[in-house]
Amino acid sequence: MTSVAPPVRPWEYAPAPESVKVEIKPEYDLFIGGEFVPSKGGKRFATVNPANEETLSRITDGSPSDIDRAVASARKAFKGWSATKPTERAKYLFRIARRIQDRSRELAVLETLDGGKPIKESRDVDVPLVAQHFFHHAGWCDKLKYAAPYLGSGEPQPIGVCGQIIPWNFPLLMAAWKLAPALACGNTCVLKPAETTSLTALRLAEILQEVDLPPGVVNIVTGGPSTGRALAEHKGIDKIAFTGSTEVGKRIAEACAGTAKRLTLELGGKSPNIIFADAAIDQAIEGIVNGIWFNQGHVCCAGSRLLVEESVLDEVITKLRHRLTTLRVGDPMDKNTDVGAINSQQQLATIRRYIELGEAEGAKRESIDNGPLPPKGYWCRPTFFTEVQPSHTIAREEIFGPVLAVMSFRTPEEAILRANNTPYGLSAGIWTDKGSKVFDIARRVKAGVIWCNTFNKFDATSPFGGYRESGFGREGGRQGLLAYLRR
């Protein structure tokens, strides 16, 4: 292993902590029928701040009977909500978006405390996109016939009750990705947030109360895997939307097989970031950093495989090594922090296992050593491996952490072959100065989303999703509405 020493600086970054004056209740109930109600049979578990291992609150572990109540509430509300004039539905979504903007600082702080991501990412990326998705879909409410013209000349109809299961890496944003299009189309929802990051979903429930969303239109049942399983297998659900790991997605697909449930899956990835010799290398370095170390690498479409044309490999590694020394790891509530805490102790153990595997299989590890880490919390320094072979585990399996596997190629054909050497197909990045090469490579790389001379750029108007073991269906854009409409 090579540790990258930090540059000698005559100055240091002064601490810039965000104020944490955000009310967090000691315990949270479930949100069913427009009210917070206690569980029937479910216990409570702690949700922990991964930066200091302190308990933030105790969350309800929803039971199957709680799922029954939530589905019944959504079914009861569906008749009225689906019959609501589209322009009236739009007003509710606009109100939700405005209240999210009004409470944006509070939501950003809560997201960082609960999930460990840097406050500048929660504040500048996550929460603005959350509001954007509700604003965007509010505009679609009375235009759905243009979203799905093939459904006929009449107004498309909602599907019914939607079960939605979201992950812990972008808790509030994933809730918006799921809820906004479903509500715009006239569906009602039962949302199951991840067990380690439920606080912003529960704060969103308070916003739904503030805007007087009709009771039962959105129900939020917190809990662990058993709660999600009960929702996915419930007979009263008309559609399941899941974002998470490929392994769990396969189990949900099996549970829905042979039923009338509709299903969309947004799953894992092992995305290639392809750097050609004619690329703007300094710009590409920033894209590499954003592709893999944004949100501690807790991104399904992270650019976790770096493919570099052989003639510029040494230059890219040298500049990447230098850029690594400038990344600040530490307190997520500090506005100077670039890389925050790993979401959970379990995920940290998984990341460490992959790092050990990479070294054991012969890859060369390089990690930043930029000063001491906080004494408590779950921390992993940004890491990249060189001398990686396509057969290495770190080049094949999704790590979901701040670990990059660097490989080289000589020709565009070899780059395409290595990029497609994966069971996944979620995203890819292409870096070149030639537009003709961009389109040629993009046409042949098997990925649902391809960025050109950038990475990890999202917008509510643009569909996101993959294929193969990265799932099917789309989130956002006109295409994202189709999964919530029927003839």
Residue pairs with C-beta under 8 A, 6 or more apart in sequence:
1 359
1 364
1 365
1 366
1 367
2 364
2 365
2 366
2 367
3 366
3 367
3 368
3 369
4 321
4 324
4 325
4 366
4 367
4 368
4 369
5 325
5 369
6 325
6 368
6 369
6 370
6 371
7 322
7 325
7 326
13 328
13 336
14 336
15 331
15 334
15 336
16 334
16 335
16 336
17 331
17 333
17 334
17 335
18 109
18 112
18 119
18 123
18 333
18 334
18 335
19 109
20 109
20 113
20 333
22 106
22 109
22 110
22 113
24 56
24 57
24 110
24 113
24 199
25 57
26 57
26 58
27 44
27 57
27 58
27 59
27 60
28 36
28 57
28 58
28 59
28 60
28 198
28 199
28 202
28 222
29 36
29 37
29 38
29 39
29 60
30 36
30 37
30 38
30 39
30 42
30 60
30 62
30 66
30 70
30 219
30 220
30 221
30 222
31 37
31 202
31 205
31 208
31 218
31 219
31 220
31 221
32 66
32 69
32 70
32 73
32 216
32 219
32 220
32 221
33 69
33 73
33 215
33 216
33 219
34 208
34 209
34 213
34 214
34 215
34 216
35 215
36 205
37 69
38 60
39 60
39 61
39 62
39 63
39 66
40 63
40 65
40 66
40 69
41 63
41 64
41 65
41 66
42 60
42 61
42 62
42 63
42 66
42 223
42 227
43 60
43 61
44 58
44 59
44 60
44 61
45 58
45 59
45 61
45 195
45 224
46 55
46 56
46 57
46 58
46 59
47 55
47 56
47 57
47 58
47 59
47 114
47 195
47 196
47 197
47 198
47 199
48 54
48 55
48 56
48 196
48 344
49 55
49 56
49 113
49 114
49 116
49 377
50 115
50 116
50 341
50 342
50 343
50 344
50 345
50 377
50 378
51 113
51 116
51 331
51 332
51 333
51 340
51 341
51 374
51 376
51 377
51 378
52 374
52 376
52 377
53 376
53 377
53 378
56 113
56 114
56 199
57 199
59 195
59 198
59 199
59 202
59 222
59 223
60 66
60 222
60 223
61 195
61 222
61 223
61 224
61 226
61 227
62 70
62 192
62 221
62 222
62 223
62 227
62 230
63 223
63 227
63 230
64 230
66 221
66 223
66 227
67 190
67 221
67 227
67 230
67 231
67 234
68 234
68 236
70 190
70 219
70 221
71 161
71 163
71 190
71 219
71 231
71 234
71 236
71 237
72 236
73 215
73 216
73 219
74 161
74 188
74 189
74 190
74 216
74 217
74 219
75 160
75 161
75 188
75 236
76 216
77 188
77 214
77 215
77 216
77 217
78 158
78 160
78 161
78 187
78 188
80 214
81 89
81 183
81 186
81 187
81 188
81 214
81 217
82 157
82 158
82 186
82 187
82 188
84 186
84 214
86 141
86 142
86 144
86 186
87 141
87 142
89 141
89 183
89 184
89 186
90 138
90 139
90 141
90 142
90 184
91 138
92 183
92 211
92 213
93 134
93 135
93 137
93 138
93 141
93 180
93 183
93 184
94 134
94 135
94 138
95 211
96 134
96 207
96 208
96 211
96 213
97 131
97 132
97 134
97 135
97 138
98 131
99 207
99 210
99 211
100 107
100 127
100 130
100 131
100 134
100 204
100 207
101 131
103 203
103 207
104 123
104 127
104 128
104 131
105 123
106 203
107 122
107 127
107 130
107 172
107 200
107 203
108 119
108 122
108 123
108 126
108 127
109 119
109 122
109 333
110 199
110 200
110 203
111 117
111 122
111 126
111 127
111 171
111 172
111 197
111 199
111 200
112 118
112 119
112 122
112 332
112 333
112 340
113 199
113 332
113 333
114 171
114 196
114 197
114 198
114 199
114 200
115 122
115 168
115 169
115 171
115 196
115 197
115 343
116 296
116 332
116 340
116 341
116 342
116 343
116 377
116 378
117 126
117 295
117 296
117 298
117 332
117 340
118 332
118 334
118 337
118 338
118 339
118 340
119 332
119 333
119 334
119 335
119 337
120 335
120 337
121 294
121 295
121 340
126 170
126 172
126 173
127 172
129 173
129 176
129 458
129 460
130 172
130 173
130 175
130 176
132 459
132 460
133 173
133 176
133 177
133 180
133 460
133 476
134 176
134 180
135 460
136 180
136 460
136 461
136 476
137 180
137 181
137 183
137 184
137 460
137 481
138 184
140 147
140 181
140 184
140 478
140 481
141 184
144 155
144 156
144 184
144 185
144 481
144 485
145 151
145 153
145 154
145 155
145 156
146 478
147 156
147 478
147 481
147 482
147 485
148 156
148 481
148 482
148 485
151 485
151 486
151 487
152 487
156 185
156 485
156 486
156 487
157 186
157 485
157 486
157 487
158 185
158 186
158 187
158 484
158 485
158 486
159 185
159 187
159 238
159 239
159 262
159 484
159 485
159 486
160 187
160 188
160 238
160 239
161 187
161 188
161 189
161 190
161 236
161 237
161 238
161 239
162 178
162 182
162 187
162 188
162 189
162 190
162 237
162 238
162 239
162 240
162 241
162 484
163 189
163 190
163 192
163 231
163 232
163 234
163 237
163 239
163 240
163 241
164 178
164 179
164 182
164 189
164 190
164 191
164 192
164 240
164 241
164 242
165 192
165 228
165 231
165 232
165 240
165 241
165 242
165 243
165 244
165 252
166 174
166 175
166 177
166 178
166 191
166 192
166 193
166 194
166 201
166 243
166 244
167 174
167 194
167 243
167 244
167 245
167 300
168 194
168 195
168 196
168 197
168 298
168 343
168 344
169 295
169 298
169 299
169 300
169 343
169 400
170 295
171 193
171 194
171 197
171 198
171 199
171 200
171 201
172 200
172 201
172 204
174 243
175 191
175 193
175 200
175 201
175 204
177 243
177 475
177 476
177 480
178 189
178 191
178 241
178 243
178 475
179 189
179 191
179 218
181 475
181 476
181 480
181 481
181 483
181 484
182 188
182 189
182 241
182 484
183 189
183 217
183 218
184 481
184 484
185 481
185 484
185 485
187 238
187 239
187 484
188 216
188 217
188 218
188 219
189 217
189 218
189 219
190 219
190 220
190 221
190 231
190 237
191 201
191 218
191 219
191 220
191 221
192 220
192 221
192 222
192 223
192 227
192 228
192 231
193 201
193 202
193 220
193 222
195 222
195 223
195 224
195 225
196 343
196 344
197 343
198 222
201 220
201 222
202 220
202 222
204 220
205 218
205 220
208 217
208 218
221 227
221 231
225 248
228 248
229 255
231 237
231 240
232 240
232 242
232 252
232 255
232 256
233 255
235 259
237 261
238 260
238 261
238 262
239 261
239 262
239 263
239 264
239 483
239 484
240 252
240 256
240 261
240 262
240 263
240 264
241 263
241 264
241 473
241 483
242 248
242 249
242 252
242 263
242 264
242 265
242 266
243 265
243 266
243 267
243 300
243 475
244 267
245 267
245 268
245 398
246 267
246 268
246 398
246 424
246 469
246 470
246 471
249 265
249 267
249 471
252 263
252 265
253 263
253 265
256 263
262 483
263 473
264 465
264 471
264 472
264 473
264 474
264 483
265 471
265 472
265 473
266 300
266 464
266 465
266 466
266 470
266 471
266 473
266 475
267 300
267 424
267 426
267 466
267 469
267 470
267 471
268 300
268 398
268 400
268 424
268 426
268 469
268 470
269 300
269 301
269 302
269 304
269 398
269 424
269 425
269 426
269 427
269 466
269 470
270 304
270 305
270 395
270 396
270 397
270 398
270 422
270 424
271 291
271 301
271 302
271 303
271 304
271 305
271 424
271 426
271 427
271 428
271 429
271 447
272 303
272 305
272 306
272 307
272 418
272 419
272 422
272 428
272 429
272 445
272 447
273 287
273 288
273 291
273 292
273 303
273 305
273 306
273 307
273 428
273 429
273 431
273 455
274 307
274 409
274 415
274 419
274 428
274 429
274 430
274 431
274 441
274 445
275 281
275 284
275 288
275 306
275 307
275 308
275 309
275 312
275 316
275 431
276 309
276 412
276 415
276 430
276 431
276 432
276 433
276 437
277 309
277 311
277 312
278 432
278 433
278 434
278 437
279 312
279 431
279 432
279 433
279 453
280 431
280 433
280 453
281 312
281 315
281 316
281 319
282 319
283 431
283 453
284 316
284 431
284 453
285 316
285 319
285 320
285 323
286 323
287 303
287 429
287 431
287 453
287 454
287 455
288 303
288 306
288 316
288 320
288 404
288 455
289 320
289 323
289 327
290 455
290 456
291 302
291 303
291 429
291 455
291 456
292 302
292 303
292 304
292 306
292 382
292 384
292 402
292 403
292 404
293 327
293 338
293 339
293 382
293 402
293 404
294 302
294 456
296 339
296 340
296 341
296 342
296 343
296 380
296 401
296 402
297 304
297 399
297 400
297 401
297 402
297 403
298 342
298 343
298 347
298 400
298 401
299 456
300 398
300 400
300 426
300 470
301 426
301 427
301 449
301 456
301 464
301 466
302 400
302 456
303 404
303 427
303 429
303 455
303 456
304 398
304 399
304 403
304 404
304 405
305 395
305 404
305 405
305 407
305 418
305 419
305 422
306 316
306 384
306 404
306 405
306 406
306 407
307 407
307 408
307 409
307 415
307 418
307 419
308 316
308 317
308 406
308 407
308 408
308 409
309 408
309 409
309 410
309 415
310 408
310 409
310 410
313 406
313 408
317 386
317 406
320 384
321 366
324 366
324 368
324 382
324 384
325 368
325 370
327 338
327 339
327 368
327 370
327 382
328 334
328 336
328 337
328 338
328 339
328 370
329 337
329 338
329 339
329 340
329 368
329 370
329 373
329 379
329 381
329 382
330 337
330 340
330 373
330 374
331 337
331 340
331 374
332 340
332 341
339 381
339 382
339 402
341 377
341 378
341 379
342 348
342 351
342 378
342 379
342 380
342 401
343 378
344 378
345 378
347 378
347 400
347 401
348 378
348 379
348 380
348 401
350 399
350 400
350 401
351 380
351 399
351 400
351 401
351 402
351 403
352 380
354 393
354 394
354 397
354 399
354 401
354 403
355 365
355 383
355 403
357 393
357 394
358 365
358 385
358 388
358 392
358 393
358 394
358 403
358 405
359 365
361 389
361 392
361 393
361 394
362 387
362 389
362 392
363 385
363 386
363 387
363 388
363 389
363 392
363 394
363 405
364 385
364 386
364 387
365 383
365 384
365 385
366 383
366 384
366 385
366 386
367 381
367 382
367 383
368 381
368 382
368 383
369 381
370 381
373 379
373 381
380 401
380 402
380 403
381 402
382 402
383 402
383 403
383 404
384 403
384 404
384 405
384 406
385 394
385 403
385 404
385 405
385 406
386 406
388 394
388 395
388 405
388 406
388 407
389 395
389 407
390 396
390 407
390 418
390 421
392 405
394 403
394 405
395 405
395 407
396 422
398 424
407 418
409 415
409 418
412 437
412 440
412 441
415 441
416 441
416 444
416 445
419 428
419 445
419 446
419 447
420 444
420 445
420 446
423 468
423 469
424 466
424 468
424 469
424 470
425 446
425 447
425 448
425 466
425 467
425 468
425 469
425 470
426 447
426 448
426 449
426 465
426 466
426 470
426 471
427 447
427 448
427 449
427 450
427 451
427 466
428 442
428 445
428 447
428 449
428 450
428 451
429 450
429 451
429 452
429 454
429 455
430 437
430 438
430 441
430 442
430 445
430 450
430 451
430 452
430 453
431 452
431 453
432 438
432 441
432 453
438 452
438 453
442 450
442 452
446 467
446 468
447 466
448 464
448 465
448 466
448 467
448 470
448 474
449 464
449 465
449 466
451 457
458 464
458 476
459 476
460 476
460 477
461 476
461 477
462 476
462 477
463 474
463 475
463 476
463 477
463 478
463 479
463 480
464 474
464 475
464 476
464 477
464 480
465 471
465 472
465 473
465 474
465 475
466 472
473 483
474 480
474 482
474 483
